[in-house]
Amino acid sequence: MGKLREILDLAQTRARDLERPYQGELTPREAFEIWQAAPGARLVDVRTRAEWDWVGRIPGAVEIEWNQYPGGVRNPNFLAELTRQVDPEALVMFVCRSGVRSIGAATVASENGYNNCYNVLEGFEGDKDANGHRNNVGGWRRAGLPWHQG
C-alpha cells in the first residue's frame, strides 16, 4: 500500500495547492495505477455520449455525462446517476476530455456525500498542441493507457 499512499498524498498536495474542494488531482498514469490496485476504486468518465462513441472509451469506466449531447447543457440527472452506479464510500476518479469538466463533477460529488473524489488531470485527450490538435500533449490516450474506439 506504500506506493498507493505516496500517489494519493501527492494528489492531495496538488489539490491543496490548486485550492480544490475535493481530495486530489491525479495524472492519468497515477489514476490508472490506483484504479488497478485499490479495491473498489471507480473511474467515472463524464464526457458526452458523442465523445465516447466518436473519440473512444475507457474499458470498465462508469459513463455518466456531465454535460449532455447535443446542446452541452448540464445533465440534471448527473448526481442521481452517480448515486445509482457508484458507492459514496468508494475512491472515485473523474475524467473528461481535458480535465476541466471533471473538476465540476468531482466538486459536485464531494459536496454530496462522496468524500474520496479525485480529478484526472489532462483528461482523456489532453490539451491542444500548438496546431490546435488534441492527443499530442498529455491525456489518458497519450499515456498509452487502455482505451478502445467507441
trRosetta pair geometry for C-beta under 8 A, 3 or more apart (Angstrom, degrees):
i j d omega theta_ij theta_ji phi_ij phi_ji
1 4 5.3 -59 -160 45 57 114
1 5 5.8 61 143 -27 82 104
2 5 5.8 -57 -146 36 28 110
2 6 6.3 31 154 -22 64 107
3 6 5.5 -54 -150 34 31 116
3 7 6.5 31 153 -18 65 104
3 33 7.4 -96 137 164 116 134
3 37 7.7 -38 86 146 111 175
4 7 5.8 -55 -150 36 33 110
4 8 6.2 27 155 -14 67 108
4 33 7.5 -164 -97 132 72 102
4 34 6.2 109 -136 -111 94 77
4 37 5.6 -148 -76 107 120 131
4 38 6.0 131 -143 -69 142 99
5 8 5.8 -58 -144 41 30 109
5 9 6.1 34 155 -23 65 107
6 9 5.9 -53 -145 34 26 111
6 10 6.6 25 155 -16 61 106
7 10 5.9 -58 -152 37 29 110
7 11 6.3 29 151 -19 65 108
7 26 7.2 39 167 -124 103 103
7 30 4.9 167 -159 -154 119 106
7 33 6.3 -170 -83 87 167 129
7 34 6.2 -150 107 -62 143 104
8 11 5.5 -53 -145 38 34 114
8 12 6.2 35 155 -21 66 105
8 23 7.8 -33 -163 156 94 119
8 24 6.4 -158 -158 -18 60 167
8 34 7.3 105 -66 -104 90 131
9 12 5.7 -55 -148 36 30 111
9 13 6.5 33 152 -21 63 104
10 13 5.7 -52 -151 33 32 113
10 14 6.6 35 150 -20 64 102
10 24 8.0 82 91 -158 50 130
10 30 7.6 -120 79 -125 122 153
11 14 5.7 -51 -152 33 33 113
11 15 6.5 33 151 -19 65 104
11 23 7.1 32 120 127 110 86
11 24 3.0 63 135 169 99 134
11 25 5.5 -171 -158 59 74 41
11 26 4.8 -12 -110 -72 128 73
11 30 6.6 172 -66 139 114 147
11 118 5.9 -6 167 -134 143 122
12 15 5.6 -51 -148 35 35 112
12 16 6.5 37 153 -19 65 102
12 23 6.0 -55 -99 173 87 70
12 24 4.5 -62 -68 -85 49 108
13 16 5.7 -52 -149 35 32 111
13 17 6.3 33 153 -20 65 107
14 17 5.7 -57 -149 37 30 113
14 18 6.3 13 157 -4 66 112
14 24 6.4 75 57 -162 97 76
14 25 3.9 -100 111 55 126 113
14 121 7.8 -70 157 -49 153 135
15 18 6.0 -66 -144 49 29 100
15 20 4.1 -82 -158 52 84 119
15 22 6.4 -108 -147 81 141 64
15 23 6.3 152 3 123 171 29
15 24 4.5 -117 -23 -113 128 36
15 25 5.1 161 -65 -13 74 87
15 118 8.0 -106 -62 -126 133 69
15 119 7.8 134 -96 25 103 103
16 19 7.3 25 -176 -78 33 39
16 20 7.7 -72 -54 36 22 80
18 25 6.4 61 20 -32 143 146
20 24 7.8 127 77 -112 139 11
20 25 6.6 138 -4 -48 157 102
20 103 7.2 -115 -127 -146 113 96
20 106 7.6 1 179 107 123 128
20 107 7.6 -120 -168 -82 83 91
20 119 7.1 -121 -150 5 155 129
21 107 5.4 68 59 -130 116 86
21 110 5.8 169 121 92 90 138
21 111 7.1 21 131 -59 137 92
22 106 4.4 -81 -10 152 169 106
22 107 6.1 -115 -34 -84 111 46
22 109 7.4 44 -108 72 131 93
22 110 4.1 -158 -100 -41 87 152
22 117 4.1 -69 -158 87 127 106
22 118 6.8 -172 133 -83 119 27
22 119 6.7 114 71 -26 136 92
23 110 7.3 -174 -17 -103 75 131
23 115 7.6 87 -56 156 114 51
23 116 5.7 21 -36 -150 155 41
23 117 5.5 151 13 62 99 49
23 118 5.5 -56 76 -71 105 74
24 118 4.6 -16 71 -116 85 97
24 119 7.5 -150 105 30 46 69
25 118 6.9 175 -84 -164 17 82
25 119 5.3 -18 -112 65 68 97
25 121 5.4 59 176 -50 99 108
26 30 4.3 -140 -165 92 95 115
26 31 4.3 122 118 -61 136 84
26 34 6.9 -78 -129 8 155 137
26 93 6.3 -40 38 -132 142 123
26 118 5.1 41 -10 163 113 129
26 119 7.1 174 26 84 74 45
26 120 5.5 -36 76 -108 95 59
26 121 6.5 -161 84 7 36 88
27 30 4.6 93 50 7 79 105
27 31 7.0 -143 89 -7 39 86
27 120 7.6 32 160 -160 14 70
27 121 5.5 -39 -100 57 47 112
27 122 6.8 31 -148 12 66 125
27 143 7.7 138 153 -92 99 149
28 31 5.6 -56 -148 35 31 113
28 32 6.4 31 155 -20 66 104
28 95 7.7 70 -110 -119 86 128
28 120 5.8 65 -91 -176 60 112
28 121 7.4 -108 -32 72 66 68
28 122 5.8 -75 -29 73 106 121
28 123 7.9 -24 -73 81 110 12
28 138 7.6 146 -5 180 121 78
28 139 6.4 58 -42 164 150 24
28 140 4.4 -172 -140 -91 138 58
28 143 4.6 -177 90 8 128 154
28 145 5.8 -136 155 -8 113 146
29 32 5.7 -52 -149 35 32 112
29 33 6.5 35 152 -20 64 104
29 143 5.2 -148 -58 -169 89 141
29 145 7.0 -160 -93 -64 56 118
30 33 5.7 -53 -150 34 33 112
30 34 6.4 29 154 -15 66 105
31 34 5.9 -57 -150 39 30 109
31 35 6.1 34 153 -23 66 109
31 43 6.7 94 163 -108 113 113
31 93 4.9 142 -145 -177 110 158
31 95 7.1 119 154 -67 167 117
31 118 7.1 -178 -106 114 96 129
31 120 4.7 -8 -54 -108 159 108
32 35 5.5 -54 -144 36 31 115
32 36 6.3 26 158 -16 64 108
32 140 7.9 130 -54 -137 114 90
32 143 7.7 -171 -7 116 139 136
32 145 4.9 -143 -75 -129 148 130
32 146 7.7 137 -132 20 125 88
33 36 6.0 -62 -151 39 27 107
33 37 6.0 -4 163 3 65 120
34 37 6.2 -75 -136 50 25 94
34 38 5.0 -3 -178 0 72 123
34 41 5.6 -167 141 -153 88 167
34 91 6.9 -104 162 126 122 141
34 93 6.9 124 84 -46 129 140
34 118 7.9 37 79 48 164 162
35 38 7.1 -40 -96 41 14 93
35 41 5.2 -139 -115 107 45 123
35 42 7.9 45 -126 -148 91 6
35 43 5.2 -4 -107 -42 136 115
35 93 6.7 -85 -68 28 101 140
37 41 7.9 30 68 11 53 141
38 41 3.9 73 84 -34 109 125
38 91 5.6 -19 131 45 148 145
40 87 7.1 -46 -171 53 114 133
40 89 7.8 -24 154 104 145 89
40 90 5.0 -138 152 -121 99 92
40 91 7.0 106 101 23 86 82
41 90 6.5 145 -117 -180 27 96
41 91 4.4 -30 -111 74 84 106
41 92 7.6 180 -161 -78 61 30
41 93 7.0 28 176 -6 103 105
42 62 5.8 12 179 -4 115 125
42 86 5.1 -163 88 -129 167 111
42 87 7.8 148 -20 36 137 77
42 90 5.0 40 1 142 109 146
42 91 7.3 161 23 83 65 54
42 92 5.1 -13 67 -113 99 72
42 93 7.1 -173 93 28 50 70
43 58 6.5 -78 119 116 137 142
43 60 7.2 66 47 108 114 88
43 61 4.5 -68 101 -116 103 88
43 62 6.9 163 86 20 50 77
43 93 5.0 -24 -111 71 67 103
43 95 6.3 5 -175 1 98 118
43 120 7.8 35 -144 -45 99 140
44 61 6.8 142 -116 -176 15 90
44 62 4.7 -30 -109 72 71 105
44 63 7.9 162 -162 -87 59 18
44 64 5.9 -21 -170 29 107 108
44 82 6.9 19 -133 -119 155 97
44 86 6.4 -45 -72 -57 124 153
44 92 6.0 12 -6 -173 118 101
44 93 7.0 169 22 83 72 47
44 94 5.1 -26 71 -105 99 67
44 95 7.3 162 81 23 47 71
44 105 6.9 -149 105 151 124 140
45 52 7.0 107 124 -89 137 106
45 57 7.4 168 64 -148 175 67
45 58 5.7 164 -65 31 135 115
45 61 4.3 63 -19 140 110 140
45 62 7.0 173 20 79 72 46
45 63 5.1 -22 68 -105 105 67
45 64 7.6 138 74 29 54 56
45 95 5.4 -29 -107 73 64 96
45 96 7.5 131 -165 -92 58 41
45 124 7.3 49 -138 -61 108 129
46 64 6.1 -23 -107 82 68 75
46 65 6.7 88 -169 -156 58 21
46 66 3.8 45 170 -32 116 107
46 78 7.9 33 -137 -140 109 118
46 94 5.7 13 -14 -167 124 100
46 95 7.0 164 18 75 80 41
46 96 5.0 -43 71 -82 93 93
46 101 5.5 -152 106 123 119 112
46 102 5.6 156 36 -91 127 70
46 105 4.6 -135 -75 -55 162 157
47 51 3.8 -89 159 81 126 143
47 52 6.1 152 90 -48 111 77
47 55 7.5 -85 160 54 158 133
47 63 7.9 -50 56 -144 77 91
47 65 7.3 -50 108 -115 30 66
47 66 7.7 -1 -74 17 16 96
47 95 7.8 -31 -26 114 96 76
47 96 5.3 137 -68 -149 73 63
47 97 5.7 100 -105 -50 113 79
47 101 7.4 123 -90 67 50 146
47 124 6.6 -35 -44 7 141 143
48 51 4.8 102 55 4 73 99
48 52 7.2 -135 100 -2 42 85
48 65 5.4 46 -115 -126 53 111
48 67 6.3 -47 -72 85 103 80
48 68 6.9 99 -125 -167 102 22
48 69 3.6 85 -176 -27 135 123
49 52 5.6 -53 -149 37 35 111
49 53 6.1 26 156 -13 69 111
49 63 8.0 89 -95 160 64 128
49 65 6.4 -44 -29 -68 77 125
49 69 5.5 -139 43 54 84 119
50 53 5.9 -61 -143 44 28 106
50 54 5.6 -6 170 8 68 119
50 69 4.4 -124 -4 156 111 165
50 70 7.6 63 -38 -78 139 67
51 54 6.5 -66 -122 52 22 89
51 55 4.8 -21 -167 23 65 126
51 69 7.6 167 -8 -39 81 151
51 97 6.4 -108 -140 -75 150 105
51 124 7.7 123 162 62 123 151
52 55 7.2 -31 -74 51 9 85
52 56 7.4 -72 -152 97 39 22
52 57 5.1 45 -160 -85 86 92
52 63 5.9 32 -89 -138 151 141
52 150 5.4 117 137 -114 55 113
53 150 3.9 131 -157 165 26 151
54 150 5.8 -10 -20 17 19 149
55 97 7.8 7 115 -113 173 98
55 124 7.1 97 127 120 129 135
55 125 6.8 -60 -175 -66 138 124
55 150 6.8 69 48 -33 40 117
56 124 7.1 -179 75 173 102 128
56 141 6.8 91 66 -84 155 125
56 147 4.7 51 154 161 128 118
56 148 6.3 172 -156 87 91 27
56 149 5.6 -61 -103 -106 82 34
56 150 5.9 -123 -95 -39 24 73
57 61 7.1 -157 179 43 80 114
57 63 7.4 -44 -137 -76 106 132
57 147 6.5 164 82 -160 36 77
57 148 5.8 -20 60 62 87 78
57 149 7.9 21 17 118 82 12
57 150 5.7 108 -25 -100 98 60
58 61 4.0 57 83 -17 106 132
58 95 7.1 50 -9 74 156 148
58 124 7.1 -127 -45 -112 112 112
58 140 6.7 -53 -87 164 122 156
58 145 7.7 1 -128 121 106 110
58 146 6.7 95 -153 99 70 81
58 147 5.4 -45 -93 -103 58 82
59 146 5.5 -60 33 141 107 122
59 147 7.3 -172 -8 -115 78 29
59 148 6.2 57 -51 1 100 111
61 95 7.3 -70 -139 46 144 122
62 85 5.2 140 -152 140 132 133
62 86 6.0 -129 19 -61 176 109
64 75 7.3 -172 163 95 81 162
64 78 6.1 110 153 -142 116 68
64 81 4.7 158 -131 114 121 129
64 82 5.9 168 109 -69 177 74
64 85 6.9 -172 -58 42 123 145
64 105 8.0 136 90 -140 108 133
65 68 5.4 85 131 -94 145 53
65 69 7.0 -135 -132 3 142 82
65 75 4.7 136 99 -62 92 142
65 78 7.3 -105 90 -94 58 90
66 74 7.1 -48 157 -138 64 69
66 75 6.1 -152 178 14 14 113
66 78 6.1 47 -124 -113 48 137
66 96 6.6 -39 12 -96 139 125
66 101 4.6 155 71 170 154 116
66 102 7.5 -137 -46 -78 152 42
66 104 6.2 110 -169 84 136 116
66 105 5.0 -94 -98 -66 123 111
67 72 4.9 -1 166 -161 131 54
67 73 6.5 155 -158 78 81 19
67 74 5.9 -54 -105 -94 67 39
67 75 6.5 -157 -111 -24 12 84
67 101 6.5 -98 -5 -130 104 136
68 71 6.1 4 92 65 93 104
68 72 7.2 -159 67 -95 55 5
68 73 5.5 -15 43 64 102 75
68 74 7.5 34 -2 115 87 11
68 75 5.0 123 -51 -83 90 79
69 72 7.2 33 -93 -66 59 51
74 78 7.2 -65 173 -19 85 131
75 78 4.4 109 88 -56 106 90
75 81 7.5 -33 142 13 133 136
77 80 4.8 -64 -163 51 73 114
77 81 5.3 75 135 -28 93 102
78 81 6.0 -64 -150 38 24 107
78 82 6.2 22 156 -19 64 109
78 105 7.1 -126 -178 -120 135 89
78 108 6.9 40 110 108 131 154
79 82 5.5 -51 -144 36 32 113
79 83 6.2 34 156 -20 65 106
79 108 6.4 -114 -77 150 103 118
79 109 7.6 177 -115 -92 81 60
79 112 5.8 -26 -141 108 127 172
80 83 5.8 -54 -146 37 29 112
80 84 6.4 29 154 -20 63 108
81 84 5.7 -56 -147 37 31 112
81 85 6.2 2 163 1 66 116
82 85 6.4 -77 -143 49 24 93
82 86 5.4 -40 -174 37 68 114
82 109 6.1 -123 169 -103 160 105
82 114 7.6 -63 150 -47 130 142
83 86 7.4 -63 -96 56 14 72
83 88 7.3 3 -123 -56 73 99
86 90 5.8 -105 -179 46 88 138
86 92 5.8 71 170 -105 143 126
86 114 7.7 21 115 -107 118 130
87 90 4.5 105 71 -25 91 103
88 113 4.7 -32 -147 132 142 103
88 114 5.1 -123 -144 -88 73 65
88 115 7.5 59 164 4 88 77
89 116 7.6 35 178 16 35 127
90 114 7.9 -29 60 -142 74 99
90 116 6.8 -142 110 72 36 122
91 116 4.6 -80 -107 138 58 126
91 118 7.2 16 177 -1 88 115
92 106 7.8 174 106 -117 100 78
92 109 6.3 -103 93 154 146 156
92 114 5.7 -32 28 -174 141 133
92 116 6.4 114 16 93 74 78
92 117 5.2 -22 73 -108 99 67
92 118 7.1 173 91 26 49 73
93 117 7.8 147 -91 -162 31 52
93 118 4.6 -26 -107 74 75 103
93 119 7.6 139 -158 -114 68 6
93 120 5.6 69 170 -51 106 100
94 102 3.9 164 124 -159 100 96
94 103 8.0 -172 92 -47 130 20
94 105 4.4 176 -154 92 151 121
94 106 4.6 -145 25 -58 136 89
94 109 7.3 175 -53 7 133 142
94 117 6.8 12 -11 -168 110 98
94 118 7.1 177 18 87 72 50
94 119 5.7 -33 64 -112 96 56
94 120 6.5 -150 87 5 43 87
95 99 7.7 -39 -142 -90 59 62
95 102 5.5 -12 -118 -91 11 149
95 120 4.0 -9 -92 44 87 139
95 123 5.8 130 -171 -139 78 56
95 124 5.9 98 155 -51 114 84
95 140 6.6 46 -165 -49 145 136
96 99 6.5 -178 53 -62 90 17
96 100 6.5 -84 75 53 138 57
96 101 3.8 134 -107 58 168 103
96 102 4.2 -156 -8 -34 98 91
96 105 7.4 149 -50 4 114 131
96 123 5.0 -52 79 -124 58 119
96 124 7.0 -102 127 0 24 97
97 100 7.8 -22 62 33 84 92
97 101 7.2 62 21 17 83 117
97 123 4.9 32 109 155 25 150
97 124 5.6 -56 -123 45 36 98
97 125 5.0 -16 -169 27 77 112
97 134 7.4 -47 174 -142 102 162
98 122 6.8 -66 -161 -174 51 31
98 123 4.2 -82 -72 21 6 143
98 124 7.9 -65 -54 41 37 63
98 125 6.3 -47 -71 68 73 87
98 126 6.5 25 -121 148 77 11
98 127 5.8 87 -149 -84 117 53
98 134 7.4 -108 -80 -123 104 126
98 139 7.4 -54 -112 -90 55 105
99 102 5.8 -59 -143 44 39 118
99 103 7.1 59 157 -37 63 94
99 119 6.4 90 -160 160 84 108
99 120 6.3 -121 -105 99 90 59
99 121 4.9 34 -129 -150 150 34
99 122 5.2 60 -36 15 133 16
99 123 4.2 -129 -35 -36 65 86
100 103 5.9 -42 -164 12 34 112
100 104 7.8 27 145 -8 59 97
100 123 7.5 -33 6 -51 64 133
101 104 5.7 -51 -165 34 46 112
101 105 6.4 43 143 -18 73 106
102 105 5.2 -50 -142 39 42 115
102 106 6.0 43 157 -20 70 103
102 119 5.0 132 122 -143 105 87
102 120 6.1 -40 139 40 167 77
102 123 6.6 173 -1 -97 130 90
103 106 6.0 -55 -146 38 27 108
103 107 6.2 29 153 -22 62 110
103 119 5.4 19 -88 -113 59 149
104 107 5.6 -57 -147 36 29 113
104 108 6.3 25 158 -16 66 106
105 108 6.0 -54 -145 38 29 107
105 109 6.2 27 157 -17 63 109
106 109 5.8 -56 -144 39 29 111
106 110 6.1 25 158 -17 65 110
106 117 4.4 153 -157 154 84 121
106 118 6.7 -98 -127 95 136 11
106 119 4.7 -98 -12 -66 156 86
107 110 6.0 -61 -147 39 26 106
107 111 6.3 21 156 -15 63 111
107 117 8.0 -165 -53 113 21 151
108 111 5.8 -61 -147 40 29 109
108 112 6.2 2 160 1 65 118
109 112 6.1 -80 -147 50 27 96
109 113 8.0 -79 179 64 58 60
109 114 3.9 -26 161 46 94 141
109 117 4.9 141 91 -94 118 144
110 114 5.6 -79 -83 80 41 84
110 115 6.8 88 -139 -109 75 33
110 117 4.5 -114 -62 28 98 137
114 117 5.2 74 122 -54 112 109
120 123 6.4 113 101 -93 98 34
120 140 7.3 25 153 -64 140 105
121 138 7.6 -74 132 -174 87 136
122 126 4.9 -12 -173 -107 96 69
122 127 7.0 -80 -133 -19 71 79
122 138 3.6 -124 -137 158 127 119
122 139 4.7 -142 152 -70 103 43
122 140 7.4 160 107 -29 103 58
122 142 7.9 -94 164 45 133 121
123 126 6.6 -162 64 -59 84 27
123 138 8.0 75 44 125 67 106
123 139 5.7 -24 83 -119 65 87
123 140 6.9 -76 135 -9 39 98
124 139 5.8 18 125 -165 23 105
124 140 4.6 -35 -128 31 48 122
124 141 6.3 50 170 -19 68 95
124 147 7.4 113 -156 -106 102 147
125 134 3.9 27 155 157 117 134
125 135 5.3 -55 -156 -60 81 72
125 139 4.9 -64 131 -133 11 154
125 140 7.7 -20 -41 37 31 85
125 141 6.3 11 -104 21 49 122
126 134 5.8 153 68 -164 75 83
126 135 6.3 139 38 -83 111 21
126 136 7.1 -143 88 54 138 38
126 137 4.9 178 150 88 128 57
126 138 3.5 152 -130 82 111 73
126 139 2.9 -98 -37 -27 86 108
126 141 7.6 -107 -8 49 102 88
126 142 5.4 12 -29 1 143 137
127 134 7.2 -157 117 -119 16 79
127 137 4.8 -50 66 97 87 120
127 138 5.8 48 12 44 84 121
127 139 7.8 -162 3 -43 48 101
128 131 8.0 -133 172 75 92 46
128 132 5.1 -16 -173 -145 129 36
128 133 6.4 121 -151 53 75 21
128 134 5.8 -56 -93 -71 58 68
128 137 7.2 13 96 38 15 126
129 132 7.2 -53 65 16 63 16
129 133 5.3 -15 35 60 105 78
129 134 7.6 174 -7 -90 81 21
129 136 4.3 -15 -48 77 135 130
129 137 5.1 154 -81 -21 77 114
133 136 5.8 59 100 -1 101 124
134 137 7.7 -92 -143 42 49 81
134 139 7.1 77 177 -45 96 159
135 139 6.4 -82 -107 66 45 151
135 141 5.5 -33 -128 87 95 131
135 142 5.9 167 -166 -62 52 95
136 142 6.9 133 -128 -102 7 129
137 142 7.2 -99 76 -84 9 171
138 142 5.9 122 123 58 12 145
138 143 7.8 6 -164 -46 46 95
139 142 4.5 88 62 13 88 107
139 143 6.8 -153 96 -9 44 90
140 143 5.9 -64 -153 35 25 110
140 145 5.0 -76 -172 55 77 125
140 147 6.4 104 127 -51 114 131
141 144 7.8 47 171 -66 36 24
141 145 7.3 -94 -87 49 23 79
141 147 5.7 -56 -95 31 83 153
